[in-house]
Structures are given as C-alpha cells and as structure tokens.
Amino acid sequence: MIGGLFIYNHKGEVLISRVYRDDIGRNAVDAFRVNVIHARQQVRSPVTNIARTSFFHVKRSNIWLAAVTKQNVNAAMVFEFLYKMCDVMTAYFGKISEENIKNNFVLIYELLDEILDFGYPQNSETGALKTFITQQGIKSQHHTKEEQSQITSQVTGQIGWRREGIKYRRNELFLDVLESVNLLMSPQGQVLSAHVSGRVVMKSYLSGMPECKFGMNDKIVIDKQGKGGTTDDSGKSELGGSGKQSIAIDDCTFHQCVRLSKFDSERSISFIPPDGEYELMRYRTTKDIILPFRVIPLVREVGRTKLEVKVVIKSNFKPSLLAQKIEVRIPTPLNTSGVQVICMKGKAKYKASENAIVWKIKRMAGMKESQISAEIELLPTNDKKKWARPPISMNFEVPFAPSGLKVRYLKVFEPKLNYSDHDVIKWVRYIGRSGIYETRC
Amino acid sequence: MPAVSKGDGMRGLAVFISDIRNCKSKEAEIKRINKELANIRSKFKGDKALDGYSKKKYVCKLLFIFLLGHDIDFGHMEAVNLLSSNKYTEKQIGYLFISVLVNSNSELIRLINNAIKNDLSSRNPTFMCLALHCIANVGSREMAEAFAGEIPRILVAGDTMDSVKQSAALCLLRLYKTSPDLVLMGEWTSRVVHLLNDQHMGVVTAAISLITCLSQKNPDEFKTCVSLAVSRLSRIVSSASTDLQDYTYYFVPAPWLSCKLLRLLQCYPPPEDGAVKGRLVECLETILNKAQEPPKSKKVQHSNAKNAILFEAISLIIHYDSEPNLLVRACNQLGQFLQHRETNLRYLALESMCTLASSEFSHEAVKTHIETVINALKTERDVSVRQRAADLLYAMCDRSNAKQIVAEMLSYLETADYSIREEMVLKVAILAEKYAVDYSWYVDTILNLIRIAGDYVSEEVWYRVIQIVINRDDVQGYAAKTVFEALQAPACHENMVKVGGYILGEFGNLIAGDPRSSPLVQFNLLHSKFHLCSVPTRALLLSAYIKFINLFPETKSTIQEVLRSDSQIRNSDVELQQRAVEYLKLSSIASTDVLATVLEEMPPFPERESSILAKLKKKKGPGAVSNHLLKTRKACLTDIKGISTPSPSADLLGLRAGPPVTAAAPSAGSLLVDVFSEAGVNDDGFLRFVCKNNGVLFENQLLQIGIKSEYRQNLGRMYLFYGNKTSVQFVTFTTTLNVQAKPVEPLIEGGAQVQQVINIECLTDFSDAPLLNIKFRYGGALQNLTLKLPVTINKFFQPTEMASHDFFQRWKQLSLPQQEAQKIFKANHAMDTEVLKAKLLGLGMALLENVDPNPENFVCAGVIQTKAQQVGSLLRLEPNAQAQMYRLTVRSSKDTVSKRLCELLAEQF
C-alpha cells in the first residue's frame, strides 16, 4: 500500500508531503529529488526503485506527484490513484500549478486525508467529496445535523457517488464523446498503426435518483438485435451518412456507477449517475477508423545544400463539417541555414528553436486539400551522417468521432419523481482530436 | 594568451551566454541553442561575406555551445579562415577553436597546416607563438609529421626571438612525447644542447625540459650537456639574489631552472672530469649551506623555493652515491626537517631518507634518527607521512636495531591505517625473517603478526613461517607450544588456525607430554575452530587430523568419528569430501606401519629465497624497495609463487594436490625413507630395517639398493632391487652372500633395475646378520661394496595376543636372571607415542593394550619361530618423558635371544 505522497515543484522543492506509514522516512523525499528530478539523465520510467523503496510518479506541467511505498503494491492501482488525485485537484481548484497548490495547501492535505487512509485509496469521487470537503471554509458549517448524517450514510452506503434529495427545475444532461486519434503512416500512404482512444464524459443535472441507460452502436449489441429480429429503426436512422452501422470496441472501462453485472450479461450500460461532471466510460478501437486528414509529403534533396519539401493535406470527412486548430509540423535537418515557405492557406513559419516548420490553419472544411512548399537551404557539414528524417506530425480538432461511435440513446427513468425520459433535455457532442498523428516522409 | 582587450569584447556573445544562464529549464536551454545554431548557420550560409569580427563572434559562440556539451559539426571552415586574419584576437580565437575542435577532415587539415606554416614563417613572434601553441595543444601524429622538421630549425635559428624559442622548445617536447619516432634531432643535437648557454633564462628553462626528456632516451648523444649544466648551475648558485632580476623568486635565484638542472644531472653518472666534478660538488655544498642560512623572507614561497632546490640536490647526491661527506650532510639536514612543522617537508624528508638509508655511506647517519622516525610513525596525523615513516624504518633496519623496529612496527600495526596494513605486515615479516637471531623470536613475531593483523597476512607470510619451522629442528617444539597457546584465544584469525593446524599436525607430539596439551586437547582445540573456517583451511585441518591419527593412535576413534560425520563425508565441497573419505579409509585400512610412512613428518624444504620479499617487490613495483635489497636479492626475483612450489610435493601444504599425495613422502625414490636415522649410512643402513621390512638399504651416486621382504614363521623371502642411477651400464655385476643366493644378472643397464630374490630360513636363533658383497664395474673402475643384509632375529616373530593376567603370569615365569635383558638408554628421537607404537609393531611382536598399569608404558609379546625351536618373548618399554630416557626390559625363554633383542631395540628409540 502507498506509504506516502509527495508533490514537488520543477526545482524539486517539496510542496506537499504526506506520509501514511512509518516505513517511509523523511529521506525518501530527498531520494526522489536527487535520483529522479535532478537526475543527470532524464528518468523515463514512471516507476523508480531507490534503496528498496518504490517511487511512482506522474508529471503535470511542472509539478511532480510521487507516491512512495516499500511494499509490493499494484502499480496500476497506484497510478490510477494518482490520476484520480489529479482529477480531484483539478475539480477543486483548476489547473495544477505551483501557485494553485500553494494557495490550496490546507485543502490538499484535507483531501489527502480523505482519499487515502493508511495508504489505502478511499472514495475519490469528486461529487461525493465536495459534499463534505468544501473550499468555503466556515460557510460550510451551515450543514444541519440531518445533512451531516446524510453525508455519512451516503458516503458509506451503496451509492456512494450520489446523495439523495437532489432537485433541479430543469432536468438537463450533457454528453461529450471525446476521442483522440493516433496514426503512423508510411510515405506511400500506408497505415502502419492507428488507434482511437475515446472517453464518454457526462454532465448530469437530474433530480432524485434516476436510473439511466446508455446505448451506442456497439457491434455486439447491434448484431444481437439484428438476430433477435427486433430492429431498432430509430437508431439506424440516427446514424446518418457515414454509412457505418456499428463499431467494434476493443476494450472499455466504466465509471464505478455502471452496473458491471448487467453489462456482462446483457451488454447494456445502466447506472445511477453521479451529480455533475464525470467520465462514464473509456474505450479503445483499432478497426475502421476514419482518418480525418491525410498528409502527403514530398521531400527532394537537391545536392548537398538544398532540400525541397512539399506537403499536401487532404481533409477526409463530410464537407459540411469544419476542422479546427490544424497545425502541421515539418521537421527540418539540423544543418538548416535558411527556409523559404509558400503556403496557400494559413500561416507557416520556420521555428529554429524547434528545428521545424510549423504550419497553422485555423479552419478547414471537409473534402478539401491544401498545400505547402518549402525550400530549405543547408549548410555543408563535415558529418557524413545522413539526416534521419523524423516524421511530420499534425494536430487538429474535428466535430465527429473518428472511431465512428454514435450515441443511440440515453434513457432516464425516475420512478419516484414525476418526470419522464422526454422531459430531460439532452445534449450530445462529438469531438475528435489528434493524438500522435504522424506521417513519415 | 593575452586577454581580449577592451572594446574588442563581443557583445553578442555576452548576451548569448547570459541568455543561456538565465534559462529556467533544460528544454529552454536547448531551444535557445537551437535558435542560435540556426542563426549562425544562416549567417555562415549567407551570401555576403562576414567580416572578421562577426566570424570571430560566431566561432566563439560555437565553441561555447560545444563546451556546453552539444555536438558542433560546422564552423571549422570559418575558424580556418580566421587563422589567416591579421588581427591577433581573430587569429587567437581561430587557433583556439581548432585546438579544441580539431577535425580529421583531410582537406581542412591541409588548410590548417598551411595556415600554421605561414604563421611559422612569418616574422611576427606572437603569430609564431600562436602557431606553436596550436601544434603543441593538438599534438597529434599528423601535426608531428608536418612540423617535426620545422620546429628544431626555429629553435636553434640565431634570429628567433627568445619567447618563440621557449615555445618552440616546449612544442618540440610535446611532439617528442607523442611520437618520438618522428622527432629526429640528429644534426640539431649539439645546437640544442648549447641552448643551455643561452643568455635568456626562459629559453634555458624551456630547453632544459626538452633536453632532459631527450637525454633520458639517448643519454650518449646528449652527454655534453653535463658540463654545460654544471657550469650553468654554478653560475646560478653563486650569483647574488639580485643578479638574475626577473628570474629571482622570493630571493631565490632561478629556482625552477636550478631544479631542472639538478634533475638533468640525475640522468647521468657523476662527471668523470675532475674539474667539472669539483665544481659540481662545490655547487651542492653551496646549496646545502644556503639551506642552513636564516631565511631572507618569512613568506612561504621563499622557503618552498629553497627547499625544492635542496631536495633536488639531495636526490642528486643520493643518485651519485659517491660522496660520503655530502651524504652525511644531506642526512643531517633532512634530520632537521623530520621535526619541521610543515607536513610536506616531513614527508619529503622521510622519503629522501629512505633512499639515503640504502647508501652504505649514510646508513649509519640515518640510523641516528630512529627515535624521531618511530615517533613520527606513532604521532603523525597524515597517513601518507606515516607510510613514509614505515618505509624509512624498514629501510634503516639492520641486525642491530631489528628487534626494536619490529617491535615498534608490530605495536603500531594495531592502530595502523587500513590502507597500509598489508604492506606493513609484509615488511614486518621480512624484517623478522631477515634479521632473526633466534628463531623462537621469529616465530613469536609472526604469530603476533597474525594475531594483530590476520586479515592482512598473505599466504606467503604464513607459508614462510611453516617452512622455517619445518627446516629448523630447534624451534619445532617451541612453535608447537606457541601456536597451541595462541589458538586458545577465543577468537583467532583463520591464518592462525592454518599455521596451528599445520604445526600441530606435524609437531603436536612434541608438546603432547604435557597433560594440558595432550593429544585430545590439541585435537579438540583445533576442531573447535573448524566450523568457523573457510574450505581451504578445513582441508588443511583434515590433513592435520589424519596426521594426528598417526601421531597419537588414541585419538583415532575420535577423529574417525569426526571424519565419518555427515558434515565431512557428505560435504558439498568436493575437496573436503574427498579428503574425509580418503582419510577415513586410510586410517581404518592401512596398518600403523603404512600409516607411519604415509604420514611421515614433512621433509625439510629446500632453502630458497623468501617469497614474501618478492611479493613486497611486486606490490610496490621494482625500485620502491630500497636499492641494496634489490641488489643483494635480485637473484631471487624469479618466481613469486616461490613458496607455494617449494618441493616436489607440488605445494607446501598440498592444498591443491590430492590428499594421499599430501601425506606421502616427497618423491618416489625416497618413498619409504626411514623414520629413524638421517641418511643411509653404509652398513648401518640395516638398523633401519629392524622395525620394517621394505625400504632403501643403500644409496650412493651410482647405485641404489632397495629391499622388499616378507616373513612367515621361520621362513623369509627377500627381494633385492639393484637400481643403476647412472646412464652408463654396470658390467660384471656380481653379488656374493655368505648364505646361498640365486645369481643376479651380470649387467645392469643405465637407469635400469634388476631384481634378486633371496630365500631365507631361520634354523636357530642368531645374532650376526648375513653379509652381502656386491662387485661391479662402472666405467672401468671396479666397485666393491659390502652390506649387512637386514635379516634380524625379530623378523621371525609371531605376535601373540594375551590378556593382562596372562602376560604377568608369563612374565613371572621367565624370572630367571639370564632370561632377562635390561637396558636404560637416552632417547635418540622425539618421544612420540605414535611413533613408538609404530616401531614396536614393526618389530613384529603384538603390542598389548591395557596390560601395563601405567598407560605410558608399552608391553609386547611374541614367539620367535626357528626351525629348531620356538622362543617366547615378552617386552616392556618404559619411557620417561622428563628425563628423555627409556628403560627396556626383554624376557625370553632363551638368554641369547633376550640379549640380542635388547641390543637391536636400544638403537631404535
């Protein structure tokens, strides 16, 4: 189990130090700083063993979070906890930065006391935590005795993530499908590897204890229904133009509120949602990915001192949709002495400090193409080493799910209160972002 | 190099450096550098030519980036361009870049070499210096190839500036060190030597470094420098401190030059020319005198400079080793430094004295400082100084003060620093051995050594003590007693156990008489350490145990039990297991007779050089040990393992050889060498056969006669083996016996052996042995030999077992005075129960246990079988350990037999 938890700034100064077990001494703090933060060579492994003590760390911008233990713990559990910790902190005070941490000193210790007990992770559900750990300080004392006992029963009860008696005038529900698409493509346009990792994030403002059911175009479910003969036409019509009926999900994980037994038996996702924002599920797909952009590079070496680069990008989605925040990064050789760029659309610039040409386009509709050409002058060097030609990478944001995932329905039942599924206002949004989206040249 | 002058500072460079320094993170630094590199690349690529200033600035930036640890793969061309600039600062930066980032690109090298050549041939001294510095800094083989011919010319040219000459000399030295084959002095030699006469002291100083290096390689060519150096030295030494102006350092005239001159002189033997020598001696005397003068300044630099010259002068005096006067003076002056409060001076004084101690002239003078040195060893805070003090003690040790020095070193050893302990131990061991007057002192010292610093006592040290104990009869008893006592300490070092095991195994009998160290006590003591020891030591202890069985039969059952225990006989270590099994078998199967031969005492080791010394030499490297030791002991440097291969028995303790080999006597020839007497003396040889049947009867340079015999009742058969030890054949070889014998082959080929069988029947009792006469021709000369055949009455004994009361009954029956023969005699050999038993058994009678009320005494019974009659005999042997006397009583039914037996036996114990 976790023996202690430390938070450092980028200089290696300790901001937060909480020790849960006696086998972790104060010198562990220094050991991590000396051996990881200030290490001569960058430490790439997230797990470091120093003198029979294991350090698990994650880095958020300039902040290091390190969990320490002397026991043989489940590393995945520790990392899950650290990520949860980050989420909780973000939910409380926004961005994790040195200043924010310093300002919320007491709060963080309070949180740490709550979500870790003698090194064992406890309830780390933000919604539940917010009911009894608040930032308002004295104001929060207004809780009546009843409320306090309610909190206790809720936190320790079966549905620890939702308290009873929530009331909204407008029952509203937001559903975001967030995906990041990763790609490695050969210069000839052959896909070497591609996968999408997605998340379904939900924001629910629902009264009472509603029972929800979430449906998507999961291949297994669709196939089963097809066999059963009960066709769900409404679902099919919703799918629209992409022509793809269902997707194969490689693996997925759910929020703790989802009833896993039901998912296992019927493959249906039913749950009582927490109040506010949370991540309902995560998934990964590797088949039939819609690649929003195609990068076609053309690199020609003219003698030893010149390089001609031409890059064409093609958008590959419905013309009605608009991609945003497009950025293409074309690496340049290390002996570049000058660059001339011509591009039809957007802005392109040679960034010497990053050894790359960065081409930015604000917006681009589907089924279009754009082109950049650059002349790179090279300085002859004594080195016979050939340029390694790193891949061209790309960033973008598109308003659809590259995996092809569609939300078929999200039904809400609340038997006790009198509102039906139709009274709930539901919003669905798809955002596809680039992960590591690279094309070799 | 002159600093970059003001107004010529490069602002861009300063800004860049401060940017880098202000970077918050490594990433930021890398970004900044990438940006700068791109900027420089674009500038270098740019069409318009850069002016010298910007080129210099960018090259500087590149240099800085390189020094930050980034690879630089361009800019060399620009740097080479800078070389051809006429501005000093630009040229300087160009050279700096080239010497730091030299590139083996052949085209560039050509350009660089060209630029350097131009500078060398320019008349501008600063440019020439820059070029020379660059050559020296790069110092590569290519550089040497290109310029090795040029530089000597510059060095000796008449019109070269002094500063250039200095640089040229040092540059040449550097090239000579990297590639001596390319720097050929030849015709320049004499002119280079004459640089010693140069007006400019700087040039002389630089040149002398070069000359010293060159003359070390080929002293003969540079022989002429000696007289020049002496005259130069005398000029400096005799000059007043103001004469040399710039080259006077804190009132000392040209200290560096003086030191270098003195060092150069150390490359050569004392000058033969009387005048030169006289002048040199005068110089040295002046230096010694000057050192005695009161200091002209309190500054530390003044005394440093003065002392530097003094120590160098002393080194020279020691090197010459021919001026007793100077040597003694040097010694006295060093003596003053021994108590100086400067640690460095004390160190240097001790170091120099070490070398002085080895000179015959000053050895006595050094010895007077013994108290101070011992004090230094005890009180000095710095371990390196203590080490030097220990070295010096070692060097000044001789017979007169050995005891004191060894005692001091031993007592110091207890507190000595760990880093010097091993060396100290070796030194103590060597001194103890070398100057040992009585060997008990030696044994004491070494055992003490093991006790105090067991961890640091190397194998060689304890091998050596065993060698010495084995070779010296007089210390064996003492050694056994001492190790026995040492082993009684609750915690004793493994090396002590090894020595103890070996010595008790060999000589435990010598102290067995004392009830406090009775065999069982000895065994238990050794065995109590057994489990704490490493495998090799255990193996050694097992060998010691089997020797115990031989020495003390009463321990046999205990030891067998130990051997039989699972931890031995099933030990996971093969060596231990094998030993346990073989020793167990050996002890249970072999008769006492065989056991006694197999486990005989180790023969003396051949005298040879102490291997400890070799080890010390190896440790310190030759030359570190004082010279006279090297001289006297050079012969023995041969093998370092020395002691581990001392005799044909492979290694001293047989740790590596199989167990039976360990126990066996050293060589096949002497496999059955006697237990009793020293050498096979002609007709006394037969006395050895009273108690045994097999062995070598006679041996000289030509012939060896071995005997194998067996007896049964009144019959016997004897095989005689005549071995030809030479490579020539023996002709007409005949033997005649006063008894009948089968004829023997008349010819014995060189190296061959012939056998002769003799059958013997005992008709009646006898007292004279048959005579064997051997005649043969060896190389024409007739050899005649008469030997007593070892056939004695006791050979026909039939052992008779009987109980106590039977024995006494018979004893009383044979009470007639003529039936008894008694003799009281002094012990010829050690009174070892085991050996006695073995001998008595060899006699052929039955050794009766538990018969005599006194366990020390031995009683035997047997019947002599002759054709005529049987003669019953009883024997009683009473040893008296205190007086080293025996009383032997023999009673038999026939008076002649009693007498004869008594005579025979009396000479055996």
Interface residues (C-beta under 8 A of the other chain):
Chain A: H10 L334 N335 T336 S337 G338 A352 S353 E354 N355 E377 L379 P380 T381 N382 D383
Chain B: K24 S25 K31 R32 N34 K35 L37 A38 N39 R41 S42 F44 K45 G46 D73 F74 H76 N103 N105 L108
